[in-house]
Amino acid sequence: MNRIFSFFLLFLSFHGLAQNPAIDHLEMLYDQGYYKIVYRKSMRLLDKPEYDFSKLPAYYQAIAALQLAQDEQWYKRHQTKIEQAKSFLLELKETSVGQKIIKAHISEVSFLKKDLDSWLATKKQSKTFDQAHWQRFVQQFFSDLPLIEVDGNKGNVMVSNRPELKERNELIDIAKKQLGVPYVSAGIDPSGFDCSGFTSFVLQQYGQNIPRRALDQFDACSKLAEEDAQIGDFVFFSNGGEVNHVGILINEKGQAKTMIHASSSKGISIVEIESSTYWKPRIVGYGTFISPKK
């Protein structure tokens, strides 16, 4: 009986990290900057018994609160909620489940760090603002996290400015213009994309026609070793059968694998593959349609 109960608790802890439509919706809203909606919806989820063993609603409530804290009026009205959010995140970081959540959402955490740094920089001259208190929190929470380098636009990871990667960056610039476009089954244009509709559209705009289906793209591309795959190359996935998903890498060689792709829950978005417990185990291989330099 004890063994069954222990298994049940273990199942619930992993269930808290599994894909869930309500959590996916929070993630989509957060990435689009709807922090007040995320805050309210996460509170409602916390009231539901089925989320008693999940840390994700509280995680989204906390990071949404810290984004909202940067609004002066919200900051004045919700001091207690803001302090509770900071305390929760510090406690979350100390647990194994919390560390998995943070690593799986490292893009969100990295943007939060950048946003807080920018906000705190504007508060340096304020005599009524406890700068030291906030700096202590930033240091305690974000230190030792595998943050990724980000620019000022939500959903964008910085692309290299190295001259030899100029053409590859041009391809990614085309892809990034579609950020936020919704997922549509069989979609092939900026009104909505599925995964391979997105990659074929980007390559077409880049000046190259490739097969429409993810499986056919995998068959047609030049295969690459994992260590050689980089900006502009494709990464392919499977659930155990044939290839059924594809994304475009935006990382340089040697950096953590990060892709832009058509997510069924978020539309065109960016995800760090290596910190994702969902995507990393499903990688089938890498390939490219970019011809090598002569």
N, C-alpha and C positions, 0 to 999 in steps of 0.2 A: 504493500500500500504506500509506504514512504517512497519507494522507488518510482511508483506511478506519479505521485504528487511532485517529486523532484523533476521528473520528465516534463510534467505539465508546466511548471514554472520556467523551465528552460525553453520550452516551445513558445511561451508567451514573450520571453525576452527577445527571441529571434523574430517572432511575429511583429514586434515593435519596429524592426528594421525592414520588414518586407514591404513590397509595393502595396499601396492602399489608395483607392480613388480620392478619399477625403484628404489624405496627406499630400498626394500628388497635386491636388487643387490648391492647398496652402502653398506648396512650393512654387507653383505657377504664379499665383497672386503675389507672393513675396518678390519673385524675380522681376515682376512687372511694376514693383514699387507701390503696391496697394497695402501699405503697412497697417492702416487702421482696420481694413477688412480682415487681414490675417490675424490681427490681435483679437478681434471679436470672434471670428470663427474658431480660433484655437481655444478660446475660453469655453465655447459651446462644446467642443470635443472633449475637453477636460471634465465636463459634467456627465459624459456618457460612460457607463460601466465598462464597455468593451475596450476603452482606452486606459483603464486603470493601471495596466502594466506597460504602457507605452510612454516613452519620454518625448516622443516627437511633437505632440501638441504643445507641451510646455516649452520645448526647444524653440518652436516657431513663435510662441507668445513672447519668449524672452528676447529673441533677436529683433522681432518687430517692435518691442518696447524700446530697445536701444536705438533703433532707427527713428522712432517717434520722439524720443527724448531730445533729438536735435532740433525739434520745433519748440520755440521758446514758450508758447502758451501751453502746449502739452506737457512740457517739462515742469512747469509751475504747478499744474493740476495733479500730476501723477508721480510725485516724489517716492511714495511708498512702493508703487508698482515697479518703478525703475530700479530701486534698490533690491527688490525681490528678484528681478530679472538678472541682475548682476550676481547675486548670491546663488541663484539656480545654476547659471552657467559655470561658475567656479566649482560648484559641487559636481556638476555633470562631468566636467573635465577629469575629475578624480576617480570616476568609475569606468570599468571596462566597456560597458554598453555605451556610456557617454562618449568615450574616445572613438568608438566605431561610428557613432552618429556624426561627430565632428569631422572625422576623416571622410565620411561619405558625402558631407556637405561643405567640403573645404573651400569651394568657390564662393559660397554664400558667406562663410566665415572670413575669407580673405577680403571680400568687398566691405564687410562690416568693419573690419580693422581699418581699411583705407578711409571709409566714411567717418569713423570716429576720430582718426588722426586729423583729418581735414577740419572737422568741427571743433576739436579741441584747440587747433591752431588759431581759430578765430576768437577763442575765449581767453587768450593769454593776458589780455589787458583788463579783463573784468575783475573787479574787486569783490564782487558778490558770488563768484563762481569758484567752487572748490576744485581747482585744476589738479592739485596733488592727489586728491582722492580718486579722480577719474584716471589719472595716469597710472596709479597703483593697480587699478582694476585692469587696464589695458595690458600692463606688463605681466600681471599674474595670469590672465586668461590666455593671451595670445602667444606668450613665450613658449617655445618648444613645439609649436604647432607647425605642420608642414604647409605653410601658407604658399599660395601661388602668386606670381606677379600679375597685377591687374592694372588696367587704365581706368579712366574716370567714368566710363560708360557701363552701366549694368549689363552683365552678360558677355563682356568682351575681355578676353585674355590678351595680353600684349603680344603682338607679332614682331618678330625680329626685324631690325632695320639693316641687317648685314647685306651688303650689295649683292653677294652671290645668291641670295634668296629672294631677290626682287620679283622674279616671275612667280614664284610660289606665293609670295605675299599678295600679289595681284589677284590670284585665284581666291585666296582667303578673304580679301576685301569684297569680292563679289558675293561670297558666302555670307559674310557678316551683314551685308545690306538686307538680308532676309530674316535677321533675328526678330523673333516675336511673331512671325507668320504662323498661323495655326496649322495643326496637323489635320490633314484630310486624306482619308483612304483613297489611294490611286491618284492623289493630287500631283500635278506636274508643273504648277506655275505659282506666282506670288499670291494668289488667292487662297492657296493651301497646298501643302506638300505631304507626301509620305516619304519614307527614308530615301528610297532610290530615285523617286521623282525629284527630290531636292538635289542629290548628287549629280544626276544627269542634267538637270537645269543649270547648275553651276558650271559644269564642264562645257555645256553648250554655249553659255555666255563667255566662257574662257576661250572659245573657238574650237572646241573638239566635241564630236558626237560620240557617245558611248551607249551601250545597251541600256534598256529601261529597267530591267529587274535586277535586284541585288545579287541573286545567284549568277545571272549572266555577266554582271559587272565583275564579279569575282573570277569567273572563268576567263574573261577577256583581258584583265589587267596583267601587268608584269609583276610577279610575286616578289616580295621583299622580306628580308629577315627583320625580326622585331627591332634590333638595334639600329637598322638603317632607315626605318620608317620615320618620316618627318613631315613638316608643313606641306600641305597639299596632297599628301598620299592618303589612301583609303584604308580604313580598318573595317573588317567584316566580322559578323557575329552569327551565332546559331544557338538554338535552344536544345540542341542534340541531334537535329536532323540536318536538312540542307540549310545553306546560308539564307538568313531571313532579315538581316538588318545591316546597314552600312552607314558609316560616318566619315567625315574628312578631318584628318589630324591638323592641329594648329600648333603643335609643339616642335621645337628644334630637336635634332638628334641629341640623345642623352638626357633630355628633360622628361618629366612625367608625361605619359601619354594623355593628351587632352584632345577632345574632338568637338566639332560643331555638327549637329545632326538634327533630324526631325524626330522629336520625342512625341509619343502618342499622348502624353499628358501635358506637355509644355510647348509643343510646336518647335520651331527652329530655336535651338538653345545650345548651350555649351556645358560639357560635363568633363570632369577629370576622371578618366577611365580607371587609372590604377588605384584610386581611393574608393572606387565604387564596388560594393559587394555584389551589385547586380550585373554590371557590364563586364568587369574583368574576367570572371570565369567563363564567359560566353564567347570570348575572342576565338575566331577561327584562323585568322591570318591577316596579312597586310599586302597591299598592292598599290601600283601607281599607273597613271595614264600620262605622266609627265616624262617626256623623252629626255634622256641624259644629255648633258652638254657634250658637243664634239670636241 
